[in-house]
Amino acid sequence: MIVDETRVAGPSSVASTVDVPRRAGWTPFGAVVAILGAAVVAELLLTRTFYRVGVYIPKEGPFRGVYRVLTVTGSFALDLASVLVVAALGMLAVRGFRRSGTTAGIAIVAFLASWALVRLGGVEVLGPTARLTFGLAVLAVAAPFVRGAARPLHRAAIAGIAACFLLSSYTGIAAEGERLAGLALPGGLGAQMLAEALVVATAFLVAGAWIVTDGFRARPTIVAAPFAATLLALWSASGEITGILVLWTAGLRLYLPIWLYALALWGTLAAAVGWLPRHPTRSAGVVLLLAAGLLLGNTYLQALGLLSLALLTDGAAVGGLPRLRRS
């Protein structure tokens, strides 16, 4: 405990020491991750869900004001999340340079630089550059952990996440290569379908990684169950609308049996809740992973995916994660 030592003179002029406890506050990295998590959830619900659904609802009566307020809030959350994810990745890159994680640091900086180039030059021309640097950064962040001494299920989960990101990037590069140069790379659609199947399989690996690292507890599974049940209920009520919403938010086509996706969501959310007491950064990584989705159609989503990978690997590629709170 950090204390302040204050000398207090009593009636007998004998000094005594009084210990005044000081509250442990957030570190800069911890504050960025915490606020980023809230901003990402708000952006996901308001921008990628409510805004797109609200477009088809008549703007009449009180709904007009509600729609305006919520869309403005969602836009602010998106801008805030974009700034914070860059700040978090920048902190990890600096940490990598300081702690012998030079390869990961260079890869993260290269990705952030490509993000800036895309914003300046336009995604129509420079989009493939960002996808290439993102793929290299994924390999740089994931490889040290996969080759390390962590639990096999945990390493397998990270390898699966990295593979999903790489397959998604290849799908995007294949589509952009055909549009820009008329060169159709083979297997673009197949890579996307394989990536979605791998997403479901990796979700079970993430749940297994939580169980082998922190031990199974019933409460996280109970907390996560309503979300999986909600997906099944929405699918039963209207499969077409549910499919569109999932495609907009997570980039999944839902071509596999819906109960597999429900179980995958249940296991992933259970891991997020289960890791929270002892490994809150992994919980944050799961939240960012779900928010990033599979398609990774822009640099913001790619940055969320890269940061989630760094959090889920405990920052192995950059010499460990900074503390979330001061002790």
Buried (B, 14 or more C-beta within 10 A) or exposed (E): EEEEEEEEEEEEEEEEEEEEEEEEEBBEBBBBBBBBBBBBBBBBBBBBBBBEEBEEEEEEEEEEEEBEEBBEBBBBBBEBBBEBBBBBBBBBBBBBBEBEBBBBBBBBBBBBEBBEBBEEEEBEEBBBBBBBBBBBBBBBBBBBBBEBEBEEBBBBBBBBBBBBBBBBBBBBBBBBBEEEEEEEBEEBEEBBBBBBBBBBBBBBBBBBBBBEBBEEBEEBBEBBBEBBEEBBEBBEEEEEEBBBBBBBBBBBBBEBEBEBBBBBBBBBBBBBBBBBEEBBBBBBBBBBBBBBBBBBBBBBBBBBBBBBBBBBBBBBBBBEBBEBEEE
